[in-house]
Amino acid sequence: MKKFWSIIMTMLLATGLLAACGQDDNKEPQTQGEQQTEVQQETDELAAAFPATVTDALGREVTLERAPEKIISLTPSNTEILFALNLENEVVGVNDIDDYPPAVAEKERVGSMEYNVEKIVSLQPDIVFAHESSMFAVEPALEQLEAAGVTVFVVKNAATFEETYMTMEQIGTLTGKVEEAEKMVESIKTKLADIQAKVEGQEEKSAFVVVGMTPDIYAVGQNTFMDEMLKAINIKNVVEADEWPMYSPEDFVASNPSTIIVTYAEDVDAVLNNPAFAEMDAVKNGAVYTVDGSMTSRQGPRIADGVESIAKAMYPEIFK
């Protein structure tokens, strides 16, 4: 135990020494007054950003008079954006299925397919970030929340990267994190550009993406967020229907794709171990791959990570 603490103390001292070495010897440390002035300037800048008004996915103008101190997120993608904007302390409630980042486990849960309106109101949020894709669950609660004086902003169900960047900027505006949102967007764009540069010039590949196997087979169709990910790295989506079409096992076999991508690990076995699929080219050639379902479906800060996970599966020779 003593050895353990000795190692920890050595690491901490080394970190301190390294930090000290990185300082400008000629730079005078800030006085308490200078530090207070800097904090006041940041406070003034934040105050100047409000009131903030943004139009949501329902066409409603939503206004906040000041930066929110209590925030509730009703969908995982919104939660990931809020945490990436360093708003962990302000987030007081999340969706039951939220699982990323790990710190979200400490937050209050307010429902999933149905929302606990009483719980949401009791948390006294300054704003609730809902999502257009779950309006079937949000709509019944929306009127009750607004009647209780709760401000709700409905985020657009983005189908493209650009729409996702807009969402990030909107959330940044309403939370006083404009600069942080801009940096987030630029960071994603930079990583995407790096990934695209690696696959540039490669022969186009094609894939059938499965997002559910039981009891029916659901695929990623055209004009969806994941379809945008495929196109970004020169992969043709062999599913021609829009959105999330359902396939019968017979139609799935008839499509006979050269590559199958699944977004849930258990679905790999469902494909490989089903005798009905044994003669499909992708199965015979071992071209059935798994990618992270949350990274590839959530319109949040891990967009580039999701694209990279697909690229690694499809171009293993490049992404080793």
C-alpha positions as CSV (number, residue, x, y, z in Angstrom):
1,M,0.0,0.0,0.0
2,K,2.9,2.4,0.9
3,K,4.5,1.6,-2.5
4,F,1.2,2.4,-4.2
5,W,0.9,5.8,-2.6
6,S,4.5,6.5,-3.3
7,I,3.9,6.0,-7.0
8,I,0.8,8.2,-6.9
9,M,2.7,11.0,-5.2
10,T,5.6,10.7,-7.6
11,M,3.1,11.0,-10.5
12,L,1.4,14.1,-9.0
13,L,4.8,15.7,-8.3
14,A,5.9,15.0,-11.9
15,T,2.7,16.5,-13.2
16,G,3.3,19.6,-11.2
17,L,6.8,19.9,-12.2
18,L,5.9,19.5,-15.9
19,A,3.2,22.1,-15.6
20,A,5.7,24.4,-14.0
21,C,8.2,23.8,-16.7
22,G,5.6,24.7,-19.3
23,Q,5.0,28.2,-17.8
24,D,6.6,31.3,-19.1
25,D,9.3,32.3,-16.6
26,N,8.8,35.9,-17.4
27,K,5.0,35.8,-16.9
28,E,3.9,37.2,-13.6
29,P,1.2,35.1,-11.8
30,Q,-2.2,36.7,-11.7
31,T,-3.2,38.6,-8.6
32,Q,-6.5,37.8,-6.9
33,G,-7.9,41.1,-8.3
34,E,-6.9,40.1,-11.8
35,Q,-8.5,36.7,-11.4
36,Q,-11.7,38.3,-10.1
37,T,-11.7,40.7,-13.0
38,E,-11.3,37.8,-15.5
39,V,-14.2,35.9,-13.9
40,Q,-16.3,39.0,-14.0
41,Q,-15.6,39.5,-17.7
42,E,-16.7,35.9,-18.4
43,T,-19.8,36.5,-16.4
44,D,-20.6,39.7,-18.2
45,E,-20.0,38.0,-21.6
46,L,-22.4,35.2,-20.7
47,A,-25.0,37.7,-19.5
48,A,-24.7,39.6,-22.7
49,A,-25.6,36.5,-24.7
50,F,-29.0,36.5,-23.2
51,P,-31.9,36.7,-23.7
52,A,-31.4,34.0,-26.4
53,T,-34.1,33.0,-28.8
54,V,-34.0,29.9,-31.1
55,T,-36.6,28.4,-33.3
56,D,-37.2,24.7,-32.6
57,A,-38.2,21.7,-34.8
58,L,-41.9,22.6,-34.3
59,G,-41.3,26.1,-35.6
60,R,-41.8,27.7,-32.1
61,E,-39.5,30.5,-30.9
62,V,-38.1,29.5,-27.6
63,T,-36.5,32.2,-25.4
64,L,-34.4,32.0,-22.3
65,E,-33.7,35.1,-20.3
66,R,-30.5,33.7,-18.8
67,A,-28.2,30.7,-19.0
68,P,-30.0,27.7,-17.6
69,E,-28.9,26.3,-14.3
70,K,-31.0,23.2,-14.4
71,I,-31.4,21.2,-17.7
72,I,-33.3,18.0,-18.5
73,S,-32.6,16.0,-21.6
74,L,-35.2,13.6,-23.0
75,T,-33.0,11.8,-25.5
76,P,-29.4,10.3,-25.5
77,S,-28.1,12.4,-28.4
78,N,-29.1,15.6,-26.6
79,T,-27.5,14.4,-23.4
80,E,-24.2,13.6,-25.2
81,I,-24.2,17.1,-26.6
82,L,-24.9,18.7,-23.3
83,F,-22.1,16.8,-21.5
84,A,-19.7,17.6,-24.3
85,L,-20.5,21.3,-23.8
86,N,-19.3,20.8,-20.1
87,L,-22.8,21.1,-18.8
88,E,-22.7,17.9,-16.6
89,N,-23.4,19.9,-13.5
90,E,-26.4,21.6,-15.0
91,V,-28.0,18.4,-16.3
92,V,-30.4,17.3,-13.6
93,G,-32.5,14.7,-15.5
94,V,-32.1,12.3,-18.4
95,N,-33.9,9.6,-20.4
96,D,-34.1,6.1,-18.8
97,I,-32.0,4.7,-21.6
98,D,-29.2,7.2,-21.5
99,D,-25.8,5.4,-21.1
100,Y,-23.1,7.8,-22.3
101,P,-20.9,9.3,-21.0
102,P,-20.6,7.1,-17.9
103,A,-21.3,10.1,-15.6
104,V,-24.9,10.1,-16.8
105,A,-25.5,7.1,-14.5
106,E,-25.7,9.6,-11.6
107,K,-28.5,11.6,-13.1
108,E,-32.2,11.4,-12.3
109,R,-34.3,9.4,-14.8
110,V,-37.5,10.9,-16.1
111,G,-38.9,8.2,-18.4
112,S,-38.3,6.7,-21.8
113,M,-41.2,5.8,-24.0
114,E,-43.4,7.8,-21.7
115,Y,-42.2,10.7,-19.6
116,N,-42.9,11.3,-15.9
117,V,-44.3,14.8,-16.1
118,E,-44.5,15.2,-12.3
119,K,-40.9,14.1,-11.9
120,I,-39.8,16.6,-14.6
121,V,-41.7,19.5,-13.0
122,S,-40.4,18.6,-9.5
123,L,-36.8,18.9,-10.8
124,Q,-37.6,22.6,-11.7
125,P,-35.7,22.7,-14.9
126,D,-35.0,26.0,-16.7
127,I,-35.2,24.1,-20.0
128,V,-36.1,20.7,-21.3
129,F,-34.5,19.5,-24.5
130,A,-36.8,17.1,-26.3
131,H,-36.3,15.4,-29.7
132,E,-38.5,15.5,-32.8
133,S,-38.0,11.7,-33.3
134,S,-39.8,11.0,-30.1
135,M,-42.7,13.3,-30.5
136,F,-45.1,10.4,-30.0
137,A,-43.9,10.4,-26.4
138,V,-43.2,14.1,-26.0
139,E,-46.5,15.5,-27.4
140,P,-48.7,14.2,-24.6
141,A,-46.4,15.7,-22.1
142,L,-45.6,19.0,-23.9
143,E,-48.9,20.7,-23.0
144,Q,-48.7,19.7,-19.4
145,L,-45.1,20.8,-19.1
146,E,-45.8,24.2,-20.7
147,A,-48.9,24.6,-18.5
148,A,-46.6,24.1,-15.5
149,G,-44.3,26.9,-16.8
150,V,-41.5,24.5,-18.1
151,T,-39.7,25.7,-21.2
152,V,-39.3,22.9,-23.8
153,F,-37.1,23.0,-26.9
154,V,-37.7,20.3,-29.5
155,V,-34.5,19.4,-31.3
156,K,-34.8,18.5,-35.0
157,N,-34.4,14.9,-36.0
158,A,-31.3,15.5,-38.0
159,A,-30.7,13.3,-41.1
160,T,-27.4,15.0,-42.1
161,F,-24.2,16.1,-40.5
162,E,-25.1,19.7,-41.3
163,E,-28.4,19.5,-39.5
164,T,-26.6,17.9,-36.5
165,Y,-24.1,20.8,-36.4
166,M,-27.0,23.2,-36.4
167,T,-28.5,21.3,-33.4
168,M,-25.2,21.6,-31.5
169,E,-25.1,25.4,-32.2
170,Q,-28.7,25.8,-31.1
171,I,-28.1,24.0,-27.9
172,G,-24.9,26.0,-27.4
173,T,-26.9,29.3,-27.9
174,L,-29.6,28.4,-25.4
175,T,-27.1,27.3,-22.8
176,G,-24.5,30.1,-23.2
177,K,-22.0,27.7,-24.7
178,V,-21.7,29.2,-28.2
179,E,-17.9,29.1,-28.4
180,E,-17.8,25.5,-27.0
181,A,-20.4,24.4,-29.6
182,E,-18.4,25.9,-32.4
183,K,-15.2,24.1,-31.3
184,M,-17.2,20.9,-31.1
185,V,-18.4,21.2,-34.6
186,E,-14.9,22.1,-35.9
187,S,-13.4,19.1,-34.1
188,I,-15.9,16.7,-35.7
189,K,-15.3,18.2,-39.1
190,T,-11.6,17.8,-38.7
191,K,-11.7,14.2,-37.7
192,L,-14.2,13.4,-40.5
193,A,-11.9,15.0,-43.0
194,D,-9.0,12.9,-41.8
195,I,-11.1,9.7,-42.1
196,Q,-12.3,10.7,-45.6
197,A,-8.7,11.4,-46.7
198,K,-7.7,7.9,-45.8
199,V,-10.4,6.3,-47.9
200,E,-10.1,8.7,-50.8
201,G,-9.3,6.8,-54.0
202,Q,-10.6,3.5,-52.7
203,E,-13.0,1.4,-54.8
204,E,-16.6,2.0,-53.8
205,K,-17.9,-0.7,-51.5
206,S,-21.5,-1.6,-50.7
207,A,-23.3,-2.8,-47.5
208,F,-26.6,-3.8,-46.1
209,V,-27.0,-2.3,-42.6
210,V,-29.2,-4.2,-40.1
211,V,-30.5,-2.3,-37.1
212,G,-32.8,-5.1,-35.7
213,M,-33.2,-8.8,-36.3
214,T,-36.0,-9.9,-33.9
215,P,-38.7,-10.6,-34.7
216,D,-38.4,-8.7,-38.0
217,I,-35.4,-7.5,-39.9
218,Y,-35.1,-3.7,-40.0
219,A,-32.5,-2.0,-42.3
220,V,-31.0,1.4,-42.7
221,G,-32.6,3.0,-45.8
222,Q,-32.0,6.2,-47.8
223,N,-32.2,9.7,-46.3
224,T,-31.2,8.6,-42.8
225,F,-28.4,9.6,-40.5
226,M,-26.5,6.4,-40.9
227,D,-26.9,6.5,-44.7
228,E,-25.1,9.8,-44.5
229,M,-22.3,8.1,-42.6
230,L,-22.0,5.5,-45.3
231,K,-21.8,8.0,-48.1
232,A,-19.2,10.0,-46.3
233,I,-16.7,7.1,-46.7
234,N,-17.7,5.9,-50.2
235,I,-19.9,3.1,-49.2
236,K,-23.1,2.4,-51.2
237,N,-26.2,1.6,-49.2
238,V,-27.8,-1.3,-51.1
239,V,-31.2,-0.7,-49.4
240,E,-33.1,1.5,-51.9
241,A,-36.1,2.3,-49.7
242,D,-36.3,5.4,-47.5
243,E,-35.8,5.5,-43.8
244,W,-36.1,2.2,-41.9
245,P,-37.7,-0.5,-44.1
246,M,-38.7,-3.9,-42.8
247,Y,-37.5,-7.0,-44.6
248,S,-38.8,-10.5,-44.5
249,P,-36.2,-13.3,-44.2
250,E,-36.9,-14.2,-47.9
251,D,-36.4,-10.6,-49.1
252,F,-33.2,-10.3,-47.0
253,V,-31.8,-13.5,-48.6
254,A,-32.9,-12.2,-52.1
255,S,-31.0,-9.0,-51.6
256,N,-27.8,-11.0,-51.2
257,P,-25.4,-8.2,-50.2
258,S,-21.6,-8.7,-50.3
259,T,-21.3,-7.1,-46.9
260,I,-23.7,-7.0,-43.9
261,I,-23.2,-4.5,-41.0
262,V,-25.1,-5.0,-37.8
263,T,-25.4,-2.5,-35.0
264,Y,-26.0,-4.9,-32.1
265,A,-23.5,-7.7,-31.3
266,E,-26.1,-10.3,-30.7
267,D,-27.4,-9.9,-34.3
268,V,-24.1,-11.2,-35.7
269,D,-25.0,-14.7,-34.4
270,A,-28.6,-14.2,-35.5
271,V,-27.2,-13.8,-39.1
272,L,-24.4,-16.3,-39.1
273,N,-26.2,-19.1,-37.3
274,N,-29.5,-19.0,-39.2
275,P,-29.5,-21.8,-41.8
276,A,-31.8,-19.7,-44.0
277,F,-29.0,-17.1,-44.5
278,A,-26.1,-19.6,-45.0
279,E,-25.9,-19.2,-48.8
280,M,-25.8,-15.4,-48.7
281,D,-22.5,-14.1,-50.1
282,A,-21.7,-12.0,-47.0
283,V,-22.2,-15.0,-44.7
284,K,-20.2,-17.4,-46.9
285,N,-17.3,-14.9,-47.2
286,G,-17.4,-13.9,-43.5
287,A,-18.2,-10.3,-44.3
288,V,-20.6,-9.7,-41.4
289,Y,-19.4,-6.9,-39.2
290,T,-20.5,-5.2,-36.0
291,V,-20.4,-1.4,-35.4
292,D,-21.4,0.5,-32.3
293,G,-25.1,1.1,-32.4
294,S,-25.1,4.2,-30.3
295,M,-22.2,5.9,-32.0
296,T,-23.7,5.3,-35.5
297,S,-27.3,6.3,-34.6
298,R,-27.0,9.3,-32.3
299,Q,-26.8,12.8,-33.8
300,G,-24.2,14.0,-31.3
301,P,-20.5,14.6,-30.7
302,R,-19.5,11.1,-31.5
303,I,-20.4,11.3,-35.2
304,A,-16.8,11.0,-36.4
305,D,-16.2,8.1,-34.1
306,G,-19.3,6.3,-35.6
307,V,-18.0,6.9,-39.1
308,E,-14.6,5.6,-38.1
309,S,-16.1,2.4,-36.7
310,I,-17.8,1.7,-40.0
311,A,-14.6,2.6,-41.9
312,K,-12.6,0.2,-39.8
313,A,-15.0,-2.6,-40.6
314,M,-15.1,-1.9,-44.3
315,Y,-11.5,-0.9,-44.9
316,P,-9.5,-3.0,-42.3
317,E,-6.4,-2.7,-44.5
318,I,-6.4,1.1,-44.0
319,F,-7.6,1.4,-40.4
320,K,-5.3,-1.1,-38.6
